[in-house]
Amino acid sequence: MSDDAFRIGEYTFQSRLFTGTGKYPSLEVAEKALEASGSEVVTVAVRRVDLKGGGDRSIMDVLRDAGVTLLPNTAGCYNVEDAVRTARLAREMLDTPLVKLEVIGDERTLFPDVPATLEAAKTLVDEGFVVLPYVMDDPVACRRLEDMGCAAVMPLAAPIGSGLGIRNPFNLEIIIEHANVPVIVDAGVGTASDAAYAMELGVDGILMNTAIAGADDPVRMARAMKNAVSAGRDAFLAGRIQKKLYATASSPLEGVIGSRQDA
């Protein structure tokens, strides 16, 4: 295990890039993109995917062959009851306590319903789920979810599938500063520079689907995202220089012939 391994509850991962399974042009492309991404955690929409598989080769067969950790999600749920029911179904069928909790509050923006998310999260945490909630980039909501026992918080960067990138880095920085659980950016990343920027802010991981699956070349984009997440994490750990309004010489002037220091 590397010194920078990524932990969520009792789970440990080397990759900080989480990926999804939707919107790929073909199963073959999805399989190659997953391999190129190096992702160890893949989300599965419980209400949209045949979890049993069977018949022709399916995305579930691809995921099982890849040996990734499945993160079932409650995508498509618009109330507490549906989200909790879907999470229970996923645990029963996939034999995992992990769940990415989504309770959507608006059909157009797909923004989460924060009060409903809090209510559903409490129920699932009390039932022993390892809950990773999709939530607004709201520091107060993230703190409340952490306090009730969620294993991570997943604030959005921008609306799902928008590709707008990090719209509010300042809120993310506040969330990161106060969180004692992993912070995973969920939704809105569009390209590799967005991923690197999010990691440079100090988030612990990124979940993305459309940015890879919707690219002209999903396999190449998956590889780019893998490298961007790794580079952004390294840059965060390295510590960037302070920003300054004026230039600072990269080489010292002392001892330079004709410099003022020699006058």
DRENTI-897617 format. One record per atom (N, C-alpha, C): residue number from 1; residue in three letters; x, y, z. Coordinates in steps of 0.02 Angstrom, whole numbers. Atoms other than C-alpha are relative to their C-alpha. Layout:
BEGIN
num, residuo, c1, c2, c3
NUM, ALA, X, Y, Z $
...
***
This chain:
BEGIN
num, residuo, c1, c2, c3
1, MET, 42, -60, 0 $
1, MET, 0, 0, 0 $
1, MET, 44, 62, 0 $
2, SER, -41, -60, 5 $
2, SER, 70, 170, -49 $
2, SER, -13, 46, 60 $
3, ASP, 6, -47, -55 $
3, ASP, 98, 310, 76 $
3, ASP, -60, 47, -9 $
4, ASP, 54, -45, 14 $
4, ASP, -40, 409, -9 $
4, ASP, -64, -37, -18 $
5, ALA, 60, 39, 13 $
5, ALA, -173, 274, -11 $
5, ALA, -62, 39, 23 $
6, PHE, 63, -35, -9 $
6, PHE, -353, 334, -11 $
6, PHE, -47, -44, 40 $
7, ARG, 42, 40, -44 $
7, ARG, -465, 275, 131 $
7, ARG, -70, 30, 6 $
8, ILE, 69, -18, -14 $
8, ILE, -654, 279, 145 $
8, ILE, -27, -53, 47 $
9, GLY, 20, 49, -50 $
9, GLY, -711, 196, 304 $
9, GLY, 52, -54, 6 $
10, GLU, -46, 57, -3 $
10, GLU, -633, 23, 303 $
10, GLU, 30, -18, -68 $
11, TYR, -23, 14, 68 $
11, TYR, -597, 29, 116 $
11, TYR, 62, 42, -16 $
12, THR, -61, -34, 19 $
12, THR, -427, 74, 45 $
12, THR, 10, -5, -76 $
13, PHE, -9, -1, 72 $
13, PHE, -391, 125, -135 $
13, PHE, 65, 38, -17 $
14, GLN, -59, -35, 25 $
14, GLN, -238, 179, -232 $
14, GLN, -20, 58, -46 $
15, SER, 23, -52, 47 $
15, SER, -332, 277, -366 $
15, SER, -50, 46, 34 $
16, ARG, 46, -50, -27 $
16, ARG, -421, 438, -321 $
16, ARG, -51, 21, -53 $
17, LEU, 47, -14, 54 $
17, LEU, -522, 437, -482 $
17, LEU, -55, -52, 2 $
18, PHE, 58, 43, 3 $
18, PHE, -697, 364, -470 $
18, PHE, -34, 13, -68 $
19, THR, 32, -8, 65 $
19, THR, -790, 332, -633 $
19, THR, -69, -31, 0 $
20, GLY, 68, 26, 8 $
20, GLY, -965, 291, -694 $
20, GLY, -4, -48, -58 $
21, THR, 10, 51, 51 $
21, THR, -1040, 172, -820 $
21, THR, -47, 23, -57 $
22, GLY, 49, -21, 49 $
22, GLY, -1165, 275, -921 $
22, GLY, 29, 39, -58 $
23, LYS, -12, -45, 57 $
23, LYS, -1163, 363, -1090 $
23, LYS, 57, -21, -46 $
24, TYR, -53, 22, 46 $
24, TYR, -1023, 263, -1172 $
24, TYR, -31, -22, -66 $
25, PRO, 27, 19, 64 $
25, PRO, -1045, 232, -1358 $
25, PRO, -7, -76, -10 $
26, SER, 4, 73, 5 $
26, SER, -1017, 45, -1335 $
26, SER, 29, -31, 63 $
27, LEU, -27, 36, -57 $
27, LEU, -977, -85, -1205 $
27, LEU, 76, -8, -6 $
28, GLU, -72, 8, 11 $
28, GLU, -806, -111, -1284 $
28, GLU, 38, 64, 19 $
29, VAL, -32, -63, -17 $
29, VAL, -763, 74, -1266 $
29, VAL, -1, 10, 75 $
30, ALA, 5, -7, -74 $
30, ALA, -824, 74, -1085 $
30, ALA, 53, -42, 34 $
31, GLU, -49, 45, -30 $
31, GLU, -712, -73, -1046 $
31, GLU, 71, 27, -8 $
32, LYS, -67, -27, 12 $
32, LYS, -558, 6, -1125 $
32, LYS, 12, 64, 39 $
33, ALA, -7, -63, -38 $
33, ALA, -592, 174, -1042 $
33, ALA, 10, -14, 74 $
34, LEU, -9, 18, -70 $
34, LEU, -608, 92, -872 $
34, LEU, 71, -21, 13 $
35, GLU, -70, 23, -8 $
35, GLU, -440, 8, -895 $
35, GLU, 48, 59, -4 $
36, ALA, -45, -57, 8 $
36, ALA, -359, 170, -954 $
36, ALA, -3, 48, 59 $
37, SER, 8, -47, -56 $
37, SER, -428, 269, -807 $
37, SER, 36, -22, 63 $
38, GLY, -29, 26, -61 $
38, GLY, -352, 155, -676 $
38, GLY, -46, 3, 60 $
39, SER, 48, -7, -54 $
39, SER, -509, 181, -574 $
39, SER, -12, -67, 35 $
40, GLU, 14, 59, -39 $
40, GLU, -540, 58, -434 $
40, GLU, -71, -1, 28 $
41, VAL, 69, -6, -25 $
41, VAL, -715, 120, -388 $
41, VAL, -43, 24, -58 $
42, VAL, 44, -18, 55 $
42, VAL, -856, 125, -515 $
42, VAL, -72, 2, 25 $
43, THR, 69, -7, -22 $
43, THR, -1031, 188, -483 $
43, THR, -47, -37, -48 $
44, VAL, 50, 36, 38 $
44, VAL, -1181, 89, -541 $
44, VAL, -69, 27, 20 $
45, ALA, 67, -26, -14 $
45, ALA, -1355, 165, -556 $
45, ALA, -47, -59, 9 $
46, VAL, 39, 60, -17 $
46, VAL, -1461, 35, -469 $
46, VAL, -66, -3, -39 $
47, ARG, 65, -1, 33 $
47, ARG, -1622, 90, -554 $
47, ARG, 5, -3, -76 $
48, ARG, -8, -3, 72 $
48, ARG, -1547, 92, -729 $
48, ARG, 41, -57, -29 $
49, VAL, -45, 53, 23 $
49, VAL, -1431, -59, -738 $
49, VAL, -27, -67, 26 $
50, ASP, 19, 68, -20 $
50, ASP, -1473, -244, -735 $
50, ASP, 57, -28, 42 $
51, LEU, -53, 20, -46 $
51, LEU, -1373, -293, -582 $
51, LEU, 18, -74, -5 $
52, LYS, -13, 72, 5 $
52, LYS, -1388, -479, -616 $
52, LYS, 38, -18, -63 $
53, GLY, -32, 17, 64 $
53, GLY, -1324, -471, -794 $
53, GLY, -36, -59, -32 $
54, GLY, 31, 58, 32 $
54, GLY, -1353, -633, -888 $
54, GLY, -10, 14, -74 $
55, GLY, 9, -8, 71 $
55, GLY, -1375, -666, -1072 $
55, GLY, 64, 26, -31 $
56, ASP, -59, -29, 32 $
56, ASP, -1258, -562, -1180 $
56, ASP, 44, 36, 52 $
57, ARG, -47, -34, -46 $
57, ARG, -1104, -485, -1099 $
57, ARG, -26, 71, 15 $
58, SER, 27, -64, -23 $
58, SER, -1156, -333, -997 $
58, SER, 53, 40, 36 $
59, ILE, -46, -42, -38 $
59, ILE, -1075, -189, -905 $
59, ILE, 16, -31, 67 $
60, MET, -15, 33, -64 $
60, MET, -1090, -289, -745 $
60, MET, 53, -53, -9 $
61, ASP, -52, 50, 14 $
61, ASP, -986, -427, -824 $
61, ASP, 68, 34, -6 $
62, VAL, -62, -38, 7 $
62, VAL, -855, -297, -871 $
62, VAL, 28, 20, 68 $
63, LEU, -22, -23, -65 $
63, LEU, -849, -229, -695 $
63, LEU, 25, -57, 44 $
64, ARG, -22, 58, -39 $
64, ARG, -836, -400, -615 $
64, ARG, 67, -25, -25 $
65, ASP, -64, 23, 28 $
65, ASP, -696, -451, -733 $
65, ASP, 56, 47, 19 $
66, ALA, -51, -50, -17 $
66, ALA, -604, -289, -693 $
66, ALA, 18, -2, 75 $
67, GLY, -15, 5, -72 $
67, GLY, -613, -326, -506 $
67, GLY, -6, 65, 37 $
68, VAL, 8, -65, -33 $
68, VAL, -666, -149, -462 $
68, VAL, -50, -5, 57 $
69, THR, 49, -6, -54 $
69, THR, -763, -98, -308 $
69, THR, -62, 35, -28 $
70, LEU, 62, -29, 24 $
70, LEU, -944, -65, -352 $
70, LEU, -28, 49, 52 $
71, LEU, 31, -51, -42 $
71, LEU, -1022, 93, -283 $
71, LEU, -71, 12, -27 $
72, PRO, 69, -11, 24 $
72, PRO, -1211, 78, -310 $
72, PRO, -23, 70, 18 $
73, ASN, 27, -66, -16 $
73, ASN, -1299, 245, -321 $
73, ASN, -75, 1, -10 $
74, THR, 73, -6, 1 $
74, THR, -1477, 301, -300 $
74, THR, -23, 52, -52 $
75, ALA, 17, -47, 53 $
75, ALA, -1480, 404, -461 $
75, ALA, -72, -10, -22 $
76, GLY, 69, 4, 22 $
76, GLY, -1655, 446, -518 $
76, GLY, -51, 2, 56 $
77, CYS, 46, -3, -57 $
77, CYS, -1728, 457, -343 $
77, CYS, -14, 73, 18 $
78, TYR, 21, -69, -14 $
78, TYR, -1827, 614, -300 $
78, TYR, -31, 8, 69 $
79, ASN, 25, -6, -68 $
79, ASN, -1881, 575, -123 $
79, ASN, 36, -49, 45 $
80, VAL, -37, 40, -50 $
80, VAL, -1816, 496, 36 $
80, VAL, -18, -74, -6 $
81, GLU, 23, 69, 1 $
81, GLU, -1921, 339, 23 $
81, GLU, 31, -40, -58 $
82, ASP, -29, 34, 58 $
82, ASP, -1861, 294, -153 $
82, ASP, 75, -10, 8 $
83, ALA, -73, 5, -9 $
83, ALA, -1679, 329, -109 $
83, ALA, 18, -55, 49 $
84, VAL, -14, 51, -51 $
84, VAL, -1682, 220, 47 $
84, VAL, -17, -69, -27 $
85, ARG, 20, 64, 29 $
85, ARG, -1774, 81, -44 $
85, ARG, 50, -24, -51 $
86, THR, -49, 18, 52 $
86, THR, -1650, 84, -187 $
86, THR, 66, -22, 32 $
87, ALA, -61, 19, -35 $
87, ALA, -1502, 78, -68 $
87, ALA, -6, -69, 31 $
88, ARG, 11, 66, -29 $
88, ARG, -1576, -72, 21 $
88, ARG, 3, -55, -53 $
89, LEU, -1, 48, 56 $
89, LEU, -1602, -161, -145 $
89, LEU, 71, -13, -23 $
90, ALA, -69, 7, 22 $
90, ALA, -1422, -127, -195 $
90, ALA, 40, -43, 49 $
91, ARG, -37, 39, -50 $
91, ARG, -1354, -196, -32 $
91, ARG, -18, -74, -5 $
92, GLU, 22, 70, 4 $
92, GLU, -1457, -354, -53 $
92, GLU, 28, -34, -62 $
93, MET, -19, 31, 63 $
93, MET, -1410, -384, -235 $
93, MET, 76, -1, -11 $
94, LEU, -72, -6, 12 $
94, LEU, -1228, -329, -232 $
94, LEU, 42, -18, 61 $
95, ASP, -34, 20, -62 $
95, ASP, -1185, -378, -54 $
95, ASP, 54, 50, 20 $
96, THR, -46, -52, -20 $
96, THR, -1104, -212, -13 $
96, THR, -37, 52, 42 $
97, PRO, 31, -53, -39 $
97, PRO, -1139, -80, 119 $
97, PRO, 11, 69, -30 $
98, LEU, -15, -65, 32 $
98, LEU, -1071, 57, 5 $
98, LEU, -61, 26, -38 $
99, VAL, 52, -31, 41 $
99, VAL, -1196, 178, -69 $
99, VAL, 17, 73, -12 $
100, LYS, -4, -71, 17 $
100, LYS, -1181, 342, -161 $
100, LYS, -72, 25, 2 $
101, LEU, 68, -24, -11 $
101, LEU, -1335, 433, -100 $
101, LEU, -15, 60, -43 $
102, GLU, 25, -56, 39 $
102, GLU, -1427, 544, -224 $
102, GLU, -74, 8, 12 $
103, VAL, 71, -17, -3 $
103, VAL, -1593, 627, -187 $
103, VAL, -7, 66, -38 $
104, ILE, 3, -58, 45 $
104, ILE, -1628, 747, -330 $
104, ILE, -59, 44, 17 $
105, GLY, 53, -47, -18 $
105, GLY, -1728, 904, -298 $
105, GLY, -27, 39, -59 $
106, ASP, 22, -41, 57 $
106, ASP, -1742, 980, -472 $
106, ASP, 18, -38, -64 $
107, GLU, -11, 40, 60 $
107, GLU, -1763, 892, -639 $
107, GLU, 45, 34, -51 $
108, ARG, -39, -35, 51 $
108, ARG, -1680, 1027, -743 $
108, ARG, 74, 5, 18 $
109, THR, -70, -8, -21 $
109, THR, -1522, 1060, -643 $
109, THR, 29, -63, 31 $
110, LEU, -20, 61, -36 $
110, LEU, -1517, 890, -555 $
110, LEU, 38, 17, 64 $
111, PHE, -28, -17, -66 $
111, PHE, -1465, 983, -398 $
111, PHE, -31, -45, 53 $
112, PRO, 26, 43, -53 $
112, PRO, -1484, 879, -241 $
112, PRO, -49, 38, 45 $
113, ASP, 45, -26, -51 $
113, ASP, -1626, 906, -118 $
113, ASP, 36, -10, 67 $
114, VAL, -44, 6, -59 $
114, VAL, -1519, 944, 34 $
114, VAL, -38, -26, 62 $
115, PRO, 36, 27, -58 $
115, PRO, -1651, 919, 172 $
115, PRO, -17, -74, -7 $
116, ALA, 17, 71, 11 $
116, ALA, -1706, 754, 93 $
116, ALA, 63, -43, 3 $
117, THR, -64, 37, -3 $
117, THR, -1524, 700, 74 $
117, THR, 21, -11, 72 $
118, LEU, -17, 7, -71 $
118, LEU, -1493, 733, 258 $
118, LEU, -43, -53, 33 $
119, GLU, 46, 48, -31 $
119, GLU, -1646, 633, 307 $
119, GLU, 16, -72, -23 $
120, ALA, -15, 67, 25 $
120, ALA, -1605, 486, 194 $
120, ALA, 68, -24, 26 $
121, ALA, -66, 19, -25 $
121, ALA, -1423, 487, 249 $
121, ALA, -3, -25, 71 $
122, LYS, 6, 22, -70 $
122, LYS, -1471, 474, 432 $
122, LYS, -29, -70, 4 $
123, THR, 30, 66, 0 $
123, THR, -1582, 325, 397 $
123, THR, 49, -54, -21 $
124, LEU, -47, 49, 27 $
124, LEU, -1449, 235, 296 $
124, LEU, 60, -11, 46 $
125, VAL, -56, 7, -48 $
125, VAL, -1308, 271, 419 $
125, VAL, -23, -42, 59 $
126, ASP, 27, 38, -56 $
126, ASP, -1418, 203, 559 $
126, ASP, -8, -74, -17 $
127, GLU, 8, 69, 21 $
127, GLU, -1443, 45, 456 $
127, GLU, 66, -33, -19 $
128, GLY, -66, 29, 11 $
128, GLY, -1256, 18, 437 $
128, GLY, 30, 10, -69 $
129, PHE, -28, -14, 65 $
129, PHE, -1228, 84, 262 $
129, PHE, 62, 44, 6 $
130, VAL, -57, -46, 7 $
130, VAL, -1064, 167, 213 $
130, VAL, -23, 51, -52 $
131, VAL, 36, -49, 42 $
131, VAL, -1143, 325, 143 $
131, VAL, 46, 53, -27 $
132, LEU, -36, -53, 34 $
132, LEU, -1064, 441, 16 $
132, LEU, -53, 44, -34 $
133, PRO, 55, -40, 26 $
133, PRO, -1191, 580, -13 $
133, PRO, 21, 53, -51 $
134, TYR, -6, -54, 50 $
134, TYR, -1201, 690, -168 $
134, TYR, -38, 60, 28 $
135, VAL, 29, -57, -34 $
135, VAL, -1234, 864, -103 $
135, VAL, 24, 65, -33 $
136, MET, -23, -65, 25 $
136, MET, -1221, 1048, -147 $
136, MET, 67, 17, 32 $
137, ASP, -65, -22, -29 $
137, ASP, -1054, 1135, -116 $
137, ASP, -15, 47, 58 $
138, ASP, 24, -37, -58 $
138, ASP, -1126, 1191, 50 $
138, ASP, 38, -24, 62 $
139, PRO, -40, 22, -57 $
139, PRO, -1004, 1186, 197 $
139, PRO, -42, -23, 60 $
140, VAL, 42, 19, -57 $
140, VAL, -1146, 1177, 325 $
140, VAL, -31, -69, -11 $
141, ALA, 29, 65, 15 $
141, ALA, -1232, 1032, 239 $
141, ALA, 52, -56, 4 $
142, CYS, -54, 50, -3 $
142, CYS, -1067, 940, 221 $
142, CYS, 19, -16, 72 $
143, ARG, -16, 13, -70 $
143, ARG, -1029, 962, 405 $
143, ARG, -54, -42, 34 $
144, ARG, 54, 39, -30 $
144, ARG, -1200, 896, 454 $
144, ARG, 1, -73, -22 $
145, LEU, -4, 68, 25 $
145, LEU, -1180, 744, 343 $
145, LEU, 58, -38, 33 $
146, GLU, -56, 31, -35 $
146, GLU, -1010, 709, 420 $
146, GLU, -18, -16, 72 $
147, ASP, 18, 10, -70 $
147, ASP, -1077, 731, 596 $
147, ASP, -47, -58, 11 $
148, MET, 47, 55, -9 $
148, MET, -1214, 604, 567 $
148, MET, 30, -67, -19 $
149, GLY, -35, 64, 10 $
149, GLY, -1086, 474, 513 $
149, GLY, 13, -20, -72 $
150, CYS, -16, 16, 70 $
150, CYS, -1067, 483, 324 $
150, CYS, 76, -11, -8 $
151, ALA, -70, 19, 7 $
151, ALA, -903, 406, 267 $
151, ALA, 40, 49, -43 $
152, ALA, -30, -51, 42 $
152, ALA, -868, 547, 143 $
152, ALA, -54, 50, -18 $
153, VAL, 48, -46, 28 $
153, VAL, -951, 699, 69 $
153, VAL, 18, 13, -73 $
154, MET, -12, -6, 71 $
154, MET, -972, 727, -118 $
154, MET, -33, 63, -27 $
155, PRO, 28, -63, 26 $
155, PRO, -1003, 911, -158 $
155, PRO, 9, 5, -75 $
156, LEU, -6, -10, 72 $
156, LEU, -1038, 954, -339 $
156, LEU, 48, 57, -16 $
157, ALA, -40, -55, 25 $
157, ALA, -921, 1063, -439 $
157, ALA, -41, 45, -45 $
158, ALA, 46, -33, 46 $
158, ALA, -1057, 1110, -565 $
158, ALA, -55, -50, -13 $
159, PRO, 54, 48, 13 $
159, PRO, -1220, 1031, -624 $
159, PRO, 24, -63, -35 $
160, ILE, -17, 65, 29 $
160, ILE, -1212, 847, -673 $
160, ILE, 2, 4, -76 $
161, GLY, -6, 4, 72 $
161, GLY, -1149, 824, -850 $
161, GLY, 12, 66, -35 $
162, SER, -7, -67, 31 $
162, SER, -1123, 1011, -878 $
162, SER, 69, 13, -28 $
163, GLY, -69, -12, 22 $
163, GLY, -934, 1006, -898 $
163, GLY, 25, 70, 14 $
164, LEU, -18, -70, -13 $
164, LEU, -923, 1181, -825 $
164, LEU, 62, 7, 44 $
165, GLY, -59, -4, -42 $
165, GLY, -779, 1138, -709 $
165, GLY, -16, 25, 70 $
166, ILE, 8, -21, -69 $
166, ILE, -753, 1208, -534 $
166, ILE, -29, 70, 2 $
167, ARG, 34, -65, 0 $
167, ARG, -881, 1348, -516 $
167, ARG, 12, 39, 64 $
168, ASN, -8, -36, -63 $
168, ASN, -851, 1389, -333 $
168, ASN, 57, -31, 41 $
169, PRO, -56, 29, -36 $
169, PRO, -676, 1344, -275 $
169, PRO, 4, 22, 73 $
170, PHE, -5, -26, -68 $
170, PHE, -695, 1449, -118 $
170, PHE, -42, -41, 48 $
171, ASN, 40, 44, -42 $
171, ASN, -838, 1344, -48 $
171, ASN, 34, -68, 8 $
172, LEU, -35, 64, -6 $
172, LEU, -740, 1187, -88 $
172, LEU, 58, 4, 49 $
173, GLU, -56, -8, -47 $
173, GLU, -590, 1254, 6 $
173, GLU, -25, 2, 72 $
174, ILE, 28, -1, -68 $
174, ILE, -700, 1289, 158 $
174, ILE, -20, -71, 22 $
175, ILE, 20, 69, -15 $
175, ILE, -772, 1113, 150 $
175, ILE, 61, -42, 16 $
176, ILE, -61, 39, -10 $
176, ILE, -598, 1037, 135 $
176, ILE, 32, 18, 67 $
177, GLU, -33, -22, -61 $
177, GLU, -530, 1141, 279 $
177, GLU, -32, -30, 62 $
178, HIS, 35, 21, -60 $
178, HIS, -663, 1083, 401 $
178, HIS, -17, -75, 1 $
179, ALA, 21, 70, 3 $
179, ALA, -693, 904, 344 $
179, ALA, 50, -47, 33 $
180, ASN, -40, 54, -29 $
180, ASN, -630, 754, 440 $
180, ASN, -12, -66, -35 $
181, VAL, 11, 58, 43 $
181, VAL, -690, 633, 308 $
181, VAL, 20, 20, -71 $
182, PRO, -20, -17, 69 $
182, PRO, -639, 622, 124 $
182, PRO, -51, 45, -34 $
183, VAL, 41, -44, 42 $
183, VAL, -706, 758, 9 $
183, VAL, 11, -20, -72 $
184, ILE, -5, 24, 69 $
184, ILE, -743, 693, -165 $
184, ILE, -43, 45, -45 $
185, VAL, 38, -42, 46 $
185, VAL, -793, 814, -302 $
185, VAL, -42, -45, -45 $
186, ASP, 47, 41, 38 $
186, ASP, -945, 744, -390 $
186, ASP, -40, 45, -46 $
187, ALA, 39, -35, 51 $
187, ALA, -1015, 815, -552 $
187, ALA, 31, 66, -21 $
188, GLY, -19, -64, 28 $
188, GLY, -964, 956, -667 $
188, GLY, 68, 3, -32 $
189, VAL, -67, 0, 30 $
189, VAL, -785, 911, -715 $
189, VAL, -8, -12, -76 $
190, GLY, 7, 6, 72 $
190, GLY, -764, 932, -903 $
190, GLY, 62, -25, -36 $
191, THR, -62, 20, 33 $
191, THR, -581, 903, -945 $
191, THR, 55, -7, 51 $
192, ALA, -54, 18, -46 $
192, ALA, -413, 860, -871 $
192, ALA, 21, 59, 44 $
193, SER, -21, -57, -41 $
193, SER, -372, 1037, -813 $
193, SER, -48, 11, 58 $
194, ASP, 48, -5, -55 $
194, ASP, -533, 1038, -710 $
194, ASP, 17, -49, 56 $
195, ALA, -17, 52, -49 $
195, ALA, -481, 876, -626 $
195, ALA, 63, 19, 39 $
196, ALA, -62, -20, -33 $
196, ALA, -305, 939, -590 $
196, ALA, -13, 57, 49 $
197, TYR, 15, -57, -43 $
197, TYR, -373, 1102, -518 $
197, TYR, -36, -22, 63 $
198, ALA, 35, 24, -58 $
198, ALA, -493, 1011, -403 $
198, ALA, 47, -35, 49 $
199, MET, -48, 35, -43 $
199, MET, -353, 900, -338 $
199, MET, 49, 49, 32 $
200, GLU, -46, -50, -28 $
200, GLU, -239, 1051, -315 $
200, GLU, -32, 38, 58 $
201, LEU, 35, -32, -56 $
201, LEU, -372, 1127, -202 $
201, LEU, 4, -42, 64 $
202, GLY, -7, 43, -58 $
202, GLY, -351, 977, -89 $
202, GLY, -55, -51, 9 $
203, VAL, 51, 52, -6 $
203, VAL, -501, 866, -124 $
203, VAL, 35, -67, 0 $
204, ASP, -30, 66, -7 $
204, ASP, -470, 683, -90 $
204, ASP, -11, -43, -62 $
205, GLY, 13, 39, 59 $
205, GLY, -544, 617, -251 $
205, GLY, -52, 35, -43 $
206, ILE, 48, -28, 48 $
206, ILE, -654, 651, -401 $
206, ILE, -40, -57, -30 $
207, LEU, 42, 47, 36 $
207, LEU, -801, 557, -473 $
207, LEU, -24, 33, -64 $
208, MET, 22, -28, 64 $
208, MET, -840, 583, -657 $
208, MET, -25, -56, -45 $
209, ASN, 26, 47, 49 $
209, ASN, -936, 499, -795 $
209, ASN, -3, 33, -69 $
210, THR, 10, -32, 65 $
210, THR, -991, 615, -937 $
210, THR, 64, 27, -30 $
211, ALA, -62, -29, 26 $
211, ALA, -821, 699, -951 $
211, ALA, 42, -51, -38 $
212, ILE, -36, 54, 35 $
212, ILE, -747, 532, -1003 $
212, ILE, -43, -31, -54 $
213, ALA, 43, 36, 47 $
213, ALA, -892, 442, -1085 $
213, ALA, -23, 42, -58 $
214, GLY, 24, -44, 52 $
214, GLY, -947, 594, -1185 $
214, GLY, 54, 31, -42 $
215, ALA, -55, -29, 39 $
215, ALA, -775, 640, -1252 $
215, ALA, 2, -32, -69 $
216, ASP, -7, 28, 67 $
216, ASP, -735, 614, -1436 $
216, ASP, 39, -65, 2 $
217, ASP, -40, 61, -9 $
217, ASP, -607, 484, -1380 $
217, ASP, -1, -16, 74 $
218, PRO, 6, 14, -72 $
218, PRO, -663, 416, -1211 $
218, PRO, 61, -35, 30 $
219, VAL, -57, 36, -27 $
219, VAL, -513, 302, -1191 $
219, VAL, 58, 47, 12 $
220, ARG, -54, -49, -9 $
220, ARG, -388, 442, -1218 $
220, ARG, -17, 49, 56 $
221, MET, 20, -46, -54 $
221, MET, -488, 557, -1104 $
221, MET, 6, -34, 68 $
222, ALA, -7, 37, -63 $
222, ALA, -491, 422, -969 $
222, ALA, 73, 0, 23 $
223, ARG, -72, -1, -17 $
223, ARG, -301, 414, -977 $
223, ARG, 21, 70, 22 $
224, ALA, -16, -69, -19 $
224, ALA, -290, 604, -970 $
224, ALA, -25, 15, 70 $
225, MET, 28, -12, -67 $
225, MET, -403, 608, -817 $
225, MET, 41, -35, 54 $
226, LYS, -42, 36, -48 $
226, LYS, -298, 477, -730 $
226, LYS, 63, 40, 15 $
227, ASN, -61, -38, -9 $
227, ASN, -141, 580, -759 $
227, ASN, -13, 67, 35 $
228, ALA, 17, -65, -30 $
228, ALA, -227, 743, -710 $
228, ALA, -12, -6, 75 $
229, VAL, 14, 10, -71 $
229, VAL, -289, 675, -545 $
229, VAL, 65, -13, 38 $
230, SER, -64, 15, -31 $
230, SER, -117, 607, -505 $
230, SER, 44, 62, 5 $
231, ALA, -41, -61, 0 $
231, ALA, -29, 768, -554 $
231, ALA, -27, 52, 48 $
232, GLY, 31, -48, -45 $
232, GLY, -153, 876, -459 $
232, GLY, 12, -18, 73 $
233, ARG, -14, 23, -68 $
233, ARG, -130, 771, -303 $
233, ARG, 73, 14, 19 $
234, ASP, -71, -13, -13 $
234, ASP, 60, 783, -316 $
234, ASP, 12, 74, 11 $
235, ALA, -9, -72, -7 $
235, ALA, 49, 971, -338 $
235, ALA, -26, 25, 67 $
236, PHE, 27, -19, -65 $
236, PHE, -61, 987, -185 $
236, PHE, 47, -19, 57 $
237, LEU, -45, 23, -52 $
237, LEU, 57, 884, -79 $
237, LEU, 66, 38, -1 $
238, ALA, -63, -36, 6 $
238, ALA, 208, 977, -146 $
238, ALA, -4, 71, 29 $
239, GLY, 9, -67, -26 $
239, GLY, 137, 1146, -97 $
239, GLY, 22, 52, -50 $
240, ARG, -17, -49, 51 $
240, ARG, 127, 1283, -227 $
240, ARG, 32, 62, 30 $
241, ILE, -28, -63, -23 $
241, ILE, 223, 1446, -215 $
241, ILE, -55, 51, 11 $
242, GLN, 49, -53, -11 $
242, GLN, 133, 1600, -153 $
242, GLN, -7, 43, -62 $
243, LYS, 12, -45, 56 $
243, LYS, 53, 1711, -283 $
243, LYS, 23, 71, 20 $
244, LYS, -24, -68, -13 $
244, LYS, 133, 1884, -297 $
244, LYS, -18, 44, -59 $
245, LEU, 19, -47, 52 $
245, LEU, 87, 2039, -394 $
245, LEU, 59, 15, -47 $
246, TYR, -59, -19, 39 $
246, TYR, 266, 2074, -451 $
246, TYR, 47, -60, -7 $
247, ALA, -48, 53, 14 $
247, ALA, 407, 1968, -519 $
247, ALA, 50, -9, 57 $
248, THR, -54, 16, -46 $
248, THR, 535, 1882, -410 $
248, THR, 53, -38, -40 $
249, ALA, -52, 32, 39 $
249, ALA, 701, 1835, -489 $
249, ALA, 10, -72, 21 $
250, SER, -10, 71, -16 $
250, SER, 726, 1649, -501 $
250, SER, 72, -15, 17 $
251, SER, -71, 7, -18 $
251, SER, 914, 1671, -484 $
251, SER, 20, 59, 44 $
252, PRO, -20, -56, -44 $
252, PRO, 993, 1775, -343 $
252, PRO, 45, 49, -37 $
253, LEU, -41, -52, 31 $
253, LEU, 1074, 1940, -391 $
253, LEU, 68, 8, 32 $
254, GLU, -64, -8, -35 $
254, GLU, 1214, 1928, -263 $
254, GLU, 57, -30, -42 $
255, GLY, -59, 25, 35 $
255, GLY, 1382, 1912, -347 $
255, GLY, -2, 8, -75 $
256, VAL, 5, -9, 73 $
256, VAL, 1320, 1955, -522 $
256, VAL, 42, 61, -19 $
257, ILE, -44, -54, 22 $
257, ILE, 1448, 2064, -613 $
257, ILE, -43, 60, -21 $
258, GLY, 35, -62, 17 $
258, GLY, 1388, 2243, -623 $
258, GLY, -65, 10, 37 $
259, SER, 63, -8, -37 $
259, SER, 1244, 2217, -503 $
259, SER, 10, 53, 54 $
260, ARG, -3, -51, -51 $
260, ARG, 1203, 2347, -372 $
260, ARG, 34, -26, 63 $
261, GLN, -30, 28, -60 $
261, GLN, 1260, 2226, -238 $
261, GLN, 77, 5, -3 $
262, ASP, -73, -4, 7 $
262, ASP, 1438, 2239, -312 $
262, ASP, 25, 72, -2 $
263, ALA, -20, -71, 6 $
263, ALA, 1438, 2430, -322 $
263, ALA, 33, 23, 64 $
***
